[in-house]
Amino acid sequence: MELHTRDVRQDVRELGSLLGDVLEEQTSTASFETVEDLRTAAIDYRNGELDSRESLHRTLEALDPEGESVVARAFTTYFELINLAEERERVRTIRESSQEGSLNDGLLATVEALVEGDADSETVQRVLNDVLIEPTFTAHPTEARRKTVKAKLRSIAQDLEELDERRLTDQEHEQEWRRVDAEVTSLWQTSQVRQRRPEPQDEARNVQWYLENILFDVVGEVYAELEDVIGDEYPDVEVPKLFEFRSWAGSDRDGNPFVTPEVTTDTLERQRAVVLEKYQTALKRLSGVLSQDGDRIDTGVDFQRSLAADRERLPGVAVETEERYPDEPYRQKLKLMRERLRRIEDVRPNGYADHHELLEDLEVIDQSLRNNGAEIVADEYIRPLMRQVDTFGFTLASLDLRDHRENHTEAVHEALANEGIDYENRDEEERVEILTDAVLQSEPTIDLDEPGDVSDTARRVLRRFQKLGEWQREFGVGAIDTYAISMTEEPSHVLEVLFLADQAGVVSLPDHCGLDIVPLLETESALNGARRIMGTLYENPAYEQVLAARNNVQEIMLGYSDSNKENGFLAANWDLYKNQRRLADICEDFDVKMRLFHGRGGSISRGGGPMNEAMLALPNETVTGQIKFTEQGEAIAEKYANPRIAERNLEQMLNAQVRARFQAIREPQEDVPEEWIDAMDTMAAAARQEYYDLLESDGFVSYFEQATPITVIEELNLGSRPASRSDAERTVEDLRAIPWVFSWTQSRCILPGWYALGTGMQAYLDEGGDVATLREMYDEWPFFQTTLDNASQALARTDFDVAREYAELAEPSLRETFFPRLEDEYERARDIVLDVSGRDSLLKRQWLKESLSRRNPYVDPLNLLQTHLMAQSHRTEMEEQTLRLTVKGIAAGMKNTG
């Protein structure tokens, strides 16, 4: 059976041709010919038919500002369309592989792995009970596109789906293509560049869109498929809750003064309203299905008891319901359930207290249907809704709070000082004692409502904790029950948050703790001091009670971005691996269950890469079953904008986590040869030193500023958060990891993804190591293989021929100092990675090779236009707009930018 009528080549060719027609219609034939000249010259150069890019330079230099703008818009729009074509190809592959039964990391493969591993039903049930996957959406500003542009692109994507998956008449095909033509024309006429910086509410709505429009429906399908394939082999196994979605959008305060309590309140209110409306719609739809005649079925005692309770709660509505639906008990029940949903947000009594009550009502209907031989109705209509309620609750996504530890310390110091307690001048041990005593005593130590004379920073922190108590009372504890502490370095940084939560009434030990307090370990000193930090907490009499109240689970967040920026790619990855094992050992010593929270970004250098492969590469000791990780920026759109790709992404993650947990149960301690550990220690130490030497070299920061578009990126309206942590003179340490990576990616020198890797590996060989051992490590150790494969992607996306164009913008002395050094390190890393992996290409995935080959010639004109504009000392307003647009175009062309 043919599932599709098109392929990626046809999509690319026809979309490109259509864009050319629109370009000529909307501008001029001369503009169209200019873009064609640039396009063909770039392709000819890449194919070796031209010796240099001189003709591209000449064409660009001859353009006036309007012509530059047209070129930037043309190539940017091209990439937006080509990304849709490649998304469609991903969907084709998923559908065809599913039809053939060849999805090697799908849910069927999950069950096959369990069967092949001789897992019995008891073991499978244990594995599933342990698993909880928590994707956490953040507002980190790496998504370069406007919401308006994304909406138009989604419309085009739907048109492409119609053309590809439906059998159309010639007339229908022509009508559908006219809609594509209209959307592309509208897209061309739409500004690609934001005129204002997005506000936190905008970012929260963006995250909400994916949850509301894609994931809400997809989750039920994933559970249904898993139940089918599990039931075939393990009929007595029950599938528990496996997913929970969380968000930082509207609640993450670290470095973002615009995220106020009002923003968080608005986010909580809007998310609740959205999810309740989804349930209302679902129950109304159910009412159309469950039209059974009460005289022909026996609904059962439990159902009748539940219906009677609702009639007693809502007598007025019950009378109306019985008149409207006489002898239709299910419809009566559903009408009363809808009324209880409506009353959650108003002053009338007898609304649902929490989502568990709604779930209980659905369970009663589900069982009643099954008792009446309507299992198919229950499976098709009730079970998916039950999964949605269990997953999304009344919150849609639970919010995490986050702030920098310095702000908590300042707030605690000032608030205690007003009570006559000196906190600021105490050492760490004394601070821990003060905080512990305050938490364990019954009376509050400070007044959050009237804290006295405190700084603006302290007042913001104290008000946040005051509001936290209000949020939990209004929206439920589960709506906002996690607090992450950036740059945690000491046990007191965790206890400060506990103290403030205690003063707000969110914590009342030993009976109640409404908060998971999550240290974010991201510096080398924090990671290496993990035993001291966590061990002190686990032995603390107040924190022991916190753990007991939170099911003895401790969430610990690892910062990939700042760790990489501080230590370099190889050293950071090795530090994170070793310290994950160290944290697992600490938690085991204190009989605490660990949940790792991986703070990953979209790019390789920020912990990106396929999430399922990352899960399988984690040390066995750390795989407790529960895992949490950030999803951010353009990665959210790439993974979750299309329902089929979103479903596939969830299935891959579930496959990986189930297999990883099963493996961890069979082999709790990963057996890594000491020889491999020693090799990694040698490589990481040498790589770290080389990376430090680069960053600390005189003039390096100046070279970075001159040879990348960092100053342009800082002015882009990408997100609501500032690009730097301070207004002082720029340092690499002060710069946020996102613009650091984004800038290098734009210049095609993706230094954060590979720098010092070659030096590190060569150091191991120079000290007596051998390539055979490295090849063995690559073949048999998932951590090492994943690390090298991820570096390979960054190396493959790097292009020093283009990077040289950016280097020409730097002062000659800086260029001569740093560019050859970067190029030598690149070549060293490329050669040794190819040698160890045994491949003749940096990329092992054929589709990615084809994608890069297709994209590279079209990115080149944007890179050259960007350098041309950066070289100008004075730019018109139109040229400034065009320069910003080149950033967006290159981001669309490169993907995985930040």
N, C-alpha and C positions, 0 to 999 in steps of 0.2 A: 504494500500500500504506500503510495506516494503521499507524504505528509505535507510537502511544501512545493510551491510552484516557482520559487526563485532561489538564488544563491547570493553569497556576499559580493561576488564580482559584479553581478548584475545590479545589485543595490548601489554599490559604489559608483559604477559607471553611470547609471541613470540619475542618481542624486547629484553627481558632479556635473553632468550635462545640464540638468535642470537649474542648478545654481548658476552655471554660465549664462543660461538664457535670462534668468532673473537679473543677473549682474548687468548684462547688456541693456535690458529693458529699463532698468532703474537708474542707470548711470549713462554710459555712452559706449559706442563701439570701440572708441580709443581706450577707454578704461578696461574693457573686456580684453582687448589685445595686449595691454600692458600686463595684466594678470596672467594671460596665457604665455607671454614671453618669459615671465619669471618662472612659471610652472615648468615649462619645457626646458628652460636652461638649467633649473635645479635638477630635474630628472636626468638630463644629459650629463651633467657633472657627476652625479651619483653613479651613472652607468659607465663612466670613463670616456665618454665621447667629447668632453670638454676638459682642457687641462687646468682650468682655474674657474673661480667664480667671478671673474672680472666683469663679465657681461651682466650678471645680476647686480653688482655694485653700480655699474653705469646706469642701469635702468632705474634703480632706487634713487641715485643721486640726482637724476633729472626730474624727479617728481616734485610737484608743488604740494603744500599741506593737504589739499583736498585729495590729490592722487594717492598720497601716503595713507590717508584714512580709508580710501576705497580698497587698497591692497590689504591693509590689516583686517578690514571687515570681511573681505572675500575669503582669505585663508582661515580666519577664525570660524566663519560660518561653515566652511568646508569641513573642518574638523568636528564641529558639532554634529553635522550630518553623517560623517563617516563613523563617528562613535555610535550613532543609532544603527548603522548598517552592521557594525561588528556586534552590537548587542543582539540584533536579530539573528546573527549567525550563532551566537552562544545559545539562544533559545532553540534554534534548529538542532544543534548538536545534542542538547538536553533531551528534546522530544524524540529524536531518532534513536539515541542511545537507550532511552527508556523503553521505547517500542521493541528494541532488539534485546533488552535485558542485559546491556553491557555497561551500565553505570557502575564502575568498579569501586566507587566510594559513596554509593547510595544506601538506602535503608535495607534493600535486599542483601547487599554485600555485608551490611552490618550483621544481620542474622546469620549469614553464611560463615562469617568469621567466628561467631560464637559457637556455631555447630562444629566447625573444624577444630576449634579449641577444646572440644568435649565439654562445653559448659552445660551443666544440668539446669533445670528450671529454678532451683533455689539460688544458684549463682547468678543466673540472668536477672532474677528478681532483685537480688542484692545490688547488682550493677546499676539497674535502672533506678532503684530507690536512692542510690548515692548521687546520681547525675542531676545537676542543675546548671543550665547554661544561661548566663546573664549578659547579653549584649547591652552595652551602655552607650547611648548616643550622646555625643558632646557637641558643643557649639564652636569648637576650635575652627578658626577661619582659614580653611584650605579649599573651600568651595568657591570657585571664582565666578560662577555664573549667577545672574539675576534670577529671581523666582519667576518673573515674567517669561524670560527666555526658556527656563526649564519647562514651564507649562506648555509653551509652543512646541518644544521638542518632544514632549510626551504625546502631544496630539499627532505629530508626524509619526512617532513610533507606533501608535495605534493604527494609523493608516497603512503603514508597512506590514503590520500583522495581518490586516484584512487582505492585502494584496497577496501575501505569502501563504496564508493558511486557508483561504476560502476559494472555492471554484467559482470564478466570476465570468459573467458574459462579457463580451467585448465592450458593451455599453457601460456595464457596471465597473469594469476596469478603468475605462476612460473617466468616469465620474469620480472614482476613488483617486486617480492620479491628479485630477483637477484640484481636489482638496489638498493634496500634497503641495501642488504648485502654489495654491493660495496661502498655505501656511509658510512656505519658504519665502514667498514674497513679503508676507507680514513680518517674518523673522528678519529679513533684510532691512526692513524699515524701522525695526525696533532697536533702541539703544542697547548695546551690549554692556555698557559701563554704568555702574550704579552712580547716581547723582548724590547720594547720601550714604553715610555709613549705616549699616543695618543696626537696629536696636535689639536688645536681648529678646524682646517679645517676638521679633521677626524670626530669630534663630529658633526660638521655642516652637513657633508655628511650623517652621520647616521640618523639624524633627517630628512634630505631631502628624504632619501629612503622611509620612511613611508608615507610622504606626496605625493611623486611622484608615488609610486607603489601600494599603498593601498587607502589612503583617497581621492585622486583625483577621483577615480572611484566610491568609496563607497558613497560619498556625494550625487551624483545625484540619487542613488537608494533610499536613505533615503527621499529625497524630493519627489520623485515619489510616494513612498508608503504613505507619509503623505497627499499628494494631493488627492490620491485615497480615503483614509478613511475620510478625512475632507469633500471631495466632496459629499460623501454619505449622510451626516447629515447636512452640511452647504454649499450648492452648490454655494452660492454667496460670500464665504470667499476666499480671495486671500492669498496665502502663500508667505510671504516676505522672505528676507534673514534672516536666523536663525543661521548660523555658520560662524565663521571666525577663521582661524588658525594663530597662531603667534609663534615666536621662539626667544629664547635667545642664541641659539648655534651660535657662531661666533660674538656675540655682547655683551655678559655679561662680564663686566670687573671687577666685584667685587671680589677682591682677586685673580684675574688671570692676571698676567702681560703679558701672552702670547697672549692675545686677543688684537691685534693691529689694527689700522685703515686699514692696508693692508688685514688683515683677514676678516674684515667686508666688505670691498670692494669686495673681492673674493667671499664671501658668497652671497652678493647681485647679483653679476654678474652671478654666477652659478645658483642661484634659478630662476632668470629671464630667462636664457637660457633654463632651464629645462621646465618651464611652457610654454614658447613660442613654444618649440618643441612639447609639448603635444597638443597645439591648432593646430599647423600645421598638425600633424597626424590626429587629429579629423576632420579638414576641408577636408583633402584628402580623408578620409573615407566617409565623407558626399558627396563628389563629385561622389563617386560610387553609392550612393543612389539617389541623386536628379538629375536624368537623364531625367526629364520631357521635352517633346517636346513643345517648345514655341508656336507652331501653334495650339496646342490643349488645352492650358490653357491661362487664363488672369492673368498675374502676379500682376497686379494692379499698380496704380499710384505711391504709395510710393516706391514700389520695383523698378520701372522703373527710378524714380528720383534718388534713391540711386545708381543704376547701372550706370546711366549717370554721376553722380558725380565721381565715381571711374574711369570711362573711361577718364574723364577730368584730374583727378590727375595723372593717369598712362597711357598716350596715347600709348606709345610703347608697353607696356604689353597688353593693351586692343586689339590692332590689332592682336597680336599673339593669344590672348584668343578667339577672334571671329572666327579666322581661325580654331582653334582647336576644338571649341565647337559651331559650327553654329546651330542656332535655339535651343540652350540649355541654357536658361538665368540663371538658378540657378548655373550651372557649371561655367559659365562666372563670375558670382559674386563671387563664392567661390575661383576661381583662383586669382582674384584681391585682395580678402581678405588675401589670403596666402602671396601675394607679399607685402601687407602693413605690415603684421606681420614680414616678413623678414627684412624690412627696419627700424624696431624699433632699432636694434642694429648696424646698419651701418650708413654711412654718407649720404646716398641718402635721399632725402626729401619724404614727403607724407606717412611716416609710421603712424601707429596709435599713437595718442598723449597719450591715456590712455585706460584702458580696457573698459571704458564706451562706447567708440566709437565702439569697437568690439561687445559689447553687443547690441548696437543699430542696427548694421548690422544683427545680428542673430535674433533680434526681427522683423525686416523687412521681413526676409525669413520666420520666424515662422508664421507671420500674412498672408503672401501671400499663404503659403501652406493651412492654415485653410480656406481662402477664396475660395480655389479650391477643397474643400472637402477632403483634405489630413490631417485631424486632427491626425490620427494615426501615420503618418510619422512625424509630428511635435512633437507629444508627445514622440515618441520613440527615435528620433534622435536629434531634435533641443533643446527641453526643458532641457534635462540633460546637454548638453554643455553650455546652458545659465546659469544654476546653477553653473557649474564649473567656468565659467568666473566671475560670480558675487562673488563667494566664494574666488577664488585664485588670481584673477586679473592678473597683470603682475609680481607679486612678489612671488607667491607660498605661502609664509608665511611672514607676516610683522615682522620685527625685533624690539625687545625692547632693548634699551640700559640700562645698570645698572652700578652703581659704588657706592662706599662707600662715605658717606657724608663728611668724613674727607678730602678726596681728592679734592672735590669741594671747600671746605673752604680754603684749602691751596692754590689752584690755584687762587681763587678770591683775597685772601689776598696779594699774591705776585704780581699779575698783577696790582692791585690797588695801592700797595706800589710804584711801578715803575712810577705811575702817580701822586705820592705825596699825596695819600689818605690813611689815617691810618684806616684799617679795623680790623686788628688783635686785637687791644686793645679796641675796642668798645664793649659796652654791646649789648644784643639782640635787644633791641628797636632801638638803634642807627644803628645797622647793617641793620635792616629792612628798616629804613629810607634811608640809603645810596643806597641800592639796588633798592628800589622803585623809587627814583628820577632818578637813572641811566636808568632804563627801560623806564620811561615815557618821558625822553628827546629825542630829535630827533637825536642828534649826538652820535656816539659811544664814550664810555669812555676809552676803552682799544683797542689795536691793536692786534688781534689774530695772525696775520701773523708775527709781530715783537713785542712780549710781553716784550722784554728786558731780563735782567738777572733773570731767575727763575730756580727753582729746577727741577729735572727730572720728579717728580710727577706732578708738575704744568704744565710743558711743554706737558706731555702726555694728560692731561685733556683739555688744551687749543687747542691742535691740533685736538682732537676728535671733539670738537664743530665746529672748522673750517671745518673739513671733513663732519660734519653733513649737513651743508648747501650744500656742493657739492653732497652728496648722494641724498638729496631730489630733487635737480635740475636734476640729472641724472636719478634717478629711480622713481621719484614721491614721493610726501609727504607721501602717504600711505605705502610706502615700509619700512620706519623707522621713526615712529612718536610717540614713547613712550619712556619716560626716567624714570626709577625707581631709587629711592634714598635709599640705604640700611641704616639702623640704623638712620632713621630720628628722631630727638628729638626736633627740634625747627622750627618755621616758616621760619627763615632765610635759613635753609637747602634747602627748596623748592625754595625760591626766588633766591638763588645762581645759581641754574640750569636755572631758568627763565632769569636771568641776562646774563649768558653765551650764552644761545640760542639767546637772543636779540642781543648781540654783533656779533653773527655769521650770523644775518639776517634771522634766522629761525623763529623769532618772530618779528612782526612789528605792534605794537598795535596802534589803536584799530582794525585795519582791518584784521590782519592775525596772527594766532598762529599755527605753524605747529607741535606742540608738546603737547601731554598729559604728564604733569609732575606728577609723581606718588610717593607720600611718602610711604615708606615701614615702617609700624609700627610693631615692633617685640619685643621691650622690655616692661617690666611692666610700666616703667615711661612714655614711649611714648604712650602706649595704654591708660593709665589713664590720660595723658595730651592731649588727642585727641581734646577736646573742645577748649583748649587754642591754640593748633597748627592750627587746621582747621578754627576755628572762626577768628583768626587773619588774615589768608589768605583770607577768604571770605569777610572780611571788608577792605582788602587792595585795594587801588584804581587801582594799576596795575594788581593785580590778578583778580579783578572783570572783567576787560577787557579780560583777558585770558579765563575765564569761558564763557563769552559772545561769544567769537570767537570759542569755542569748544562745542557749542550746550548746554552750561550750564551743562555739565557732568563732574563730578570729579571722577577719578579713585583712589581708596585707596587700597593699598596692605597690607595684614595681613601676618605676618611671623609665621607660625605654628612651624617650626623646632626650631628656636632659642627661641621662647616663651616656648616651652616644655622643652628645655635644661636648661633654666633659672629658671623655676617655677615648673617643674614636670607636669605629665600628667593631673591630675584632675584640678589643679589650672590654668594651661594654657588654658584648654578647657573652663573653666568658664570665665576666663578673656576675651577670644576671643568672647564668646557669648555675654557677657555684653557690651563689647566695640563695637561690631557690632551694637547693638541696640543704643548705645550712638552716634555712628557715623551717624546712620540713623536719629536720632533726630536732630543732628547738621545740617545735610544737609537739612532736612525739614524746620528748623528754617530760613535758608538762601535761601530757594527755589532753592536748587541745587540738581540735579539728581545724585545719587551715583551709581557707578559701583564698586563693591567689587572684588578685585583680591586676590584669596586665594592661598598663597604660600605653597602648600601641597607637601609632599613627598610620597613615595610608602609605607612606613611602617606606622603602626598605630600611633606610637609616633610622627610621623612627619606630621600628618593630613591625613594619608592614610585611606584606607577603601573604600567601594563602593561610587563612586562620586554621583550617583543618590540618595542614601540614605542621603548623606551629604547635598545635595541640599534641600531635603524635610525637613531636620532638622534645616535649617537656620531660624532665627527670621523673621516673616512676614514683619516687618518694613524694612528689608534689601533687600527684594526680589523686586527689581525694574524691573526685566526682564533681564537686562544685567548682565552677570557673567563671570568672567575670572578666570582661575586656572592653576597652573603648572602641567605638566605631565613630569615625569623625570625617568631616569635610567631604571631599569628592568620593571617598570610599563608600559613604552611605548611599549616594545616588547610584554608584556602580553596582552595589550589592542588592539594593532594596527598591529600586525604582520600578523594576519589572517584576510582576508577580511570579513568573516561572523561575526567574533567576533568584529571586528572594527565597522561594521554596527550596530550590536546589542548594542555596547557601546554607539554609538551616539544616537540611538533610546531611550535607557534608560535615558540618560542625557536630551534629549528633552522632554521625558515624564515627568520627574521630574520637569524640569524648567517650563513647561507649567502649570502643576498642581500647583506648588508653586506660580507662578504669579497669577493664577486664585484665589487661596486661599487668597493671599495678597490683591487683589482687593476687595474681599468680606469681609475680616477682616484685615484692614490695621494695626491694633495694635494687636499683639499676646496677648491673655489673659492668663497670667501665674499667678497663685495664689501667693500671697505674702508669704504664708507658704512655697512654693517651693523655692522661691527666698532666703528666710532666711535659709532654709536647705542647699542650695548650698553655700551660703556665709560661713556658719559654716564649711561645709565639705572642701571647698577650702582653707580656712584659715589654718585649721589644717593640711591639706595635704601639703600646701606650706611650713609650718614650719618644718614638718617632712623631707621634701625633702631638704630644706636648711641645716638642722642639719646633714643629711647624707653627702652632698657635702662638708660641712665645717669641717667635722670631720678630725682630724689629721690622716694622712696616707691613706685617701680614694683615692686620686689620684694615690698613689703608688700601692694600691690594684688593681685599675682599670688597671694600666699598666701591672701588673703581672698576673692577673686572666682573662685577655682578650687578643686577638691577635692584639691589637691596633698598636704595633710597626711593625707588619707584614703588616697590612693594609696600613699603611702610606707609605710603600715601594712598594706597588702594583701599577702597571701602569693602574689604573682604569680610570683616567681622566687627563685633562691637568692642572687642578687647584691644588695648594698645599693643603694638608690636614689640616694645621693649619694656623692661621692668622699671626703668627709671628714665629721667630726662637728661642724665649726665652724658658725657662723651662716650661714644659707643665702645663697648668691649664685647668680645665673643661671649664672655660669661653672662653679661647683662642681657644679651639678645635672646629673645625667645627662640625655642628650637624650630618652630614652624617657619618663620621667615628665613632663618639660617639655611634650612634645607631647601625651601622654595627658591631662594636666590641662586644657589649652586645648580639646581635643576634647570632653571631658566637658561643659564649660561652653558648648559650641556656638559658641565664638569661636575658630576654628581659625587663630589669628594666625600660627603658624609657616609656614603654607602660602600666605600672600599678603601679609603685612604689608610695607609700603614698595614693593610692586610698582606701585601707582598713582602714588605720589610719584616713583618712578624714571622711569616712562614720561612723566609730565607734565613732568618736568624736561627731557627730550629735546625735547618739543614746545615748551616755553618758550624753549629755546635755538635755535630755528629749524628743528627737525625737523618732519616732517609725517606725518599719519596714513596717507597713501598709502604711504609707505616702510614703516611698520610693518605695513600690510596685505600688502605685497609680501613682507616678511620672514616673515610668518605663512604665506603661501601656498607659499613656495618653499624655506624653510629648516627642515628637520626639527627642529633643536635649538630654535629659537624657537617653533615650533608646539607641540612637546611641552611646553615650559616653560609656555606660556600655557594649554594644555589641562589640564595638571596643576593649575595655579593655579585654573582654572575649577572643577575638582572640589572643591577646598578651599573656594572661595567659595560653591559651591552647598550644601555641607554646613554652612556657617556660618549661624546664625540669630540675629540680634541681638535679636529679640523675646524669645527664651529667654535669651540672654546677659545681657540687662538684669536678669533675675531674679537672676543670680549677682552682677552689679555692685551690686545692692541690699545685698548682704552686706558690702560694703566700707565703710570709714569714709567719711562724706559728702565730705570734702575729697579723698580719693583717688578716689572715684567720679567726682566732678565734674572732676577733672583728667584722668583716663585714659579713661573710657568714651566720651565724645564724640570724643576723638582716635582711638580705635580704630574707632568707627563711621564717622567721616569718611573714614578711610583705606580702610575696607572699601568704602564707596560709590564712592570714587574708582577703586579697582581694578576693581570690578564694571563700572562704566560704560565704562571705557576698554578692558577686555578684550572686552566685547560689541561695542564699536565696531570694534576691530581685527579680531576674528574674523568679523564680519559676521553673527553669529547673534542671535536674539532670546531665546535661553536660554543659561544658563551651561553646560549639559550638552548635548553633541552626540549622546550615545547614548540612544536612546529608552527602552531597558530600564532604564537607570539613573534616568531621570526618573520612570518608573513605580515603581521601587523606593523612591525617596525619598518620593514622594507617598504610597505605601502605609505607610511606616514613620513618617514625621514625627508624625502624631497620636498614635501609641502611645509614642513616645519622650518626648513632652511631660509626661505624668504622672510619669514617672521623674525627669525633670529637676526638676520642681516639688517632688516628694517629697524629692529630694536637697537642694535649697536649704532646704526646710523643716527638715530634720534638721540641716543645717550651721548654721542660725541659732540652734539651741538651745545654750545654754551648758553644760547638763548633759544627758547622754544615758544611758539605761539600757543594759545589756549587749545587750538585744534590739534597741534602737534603733541601737547601734553595728553590730550584725550587718546590720541592714536598710540602713544607710547604705553599708556595703561592698557589699551586694548591688545597690544602685542603680548603683554603678560598673560592675559586671559587666553589668547589664541595658542600660545606655546603650551600653557597648562593643558588646554584641551587636546593638543597634539601629542604631548608627552605622556599624559595621564600619570597617576601615582606621584604627583608633584610634591605634595607636602604632607 
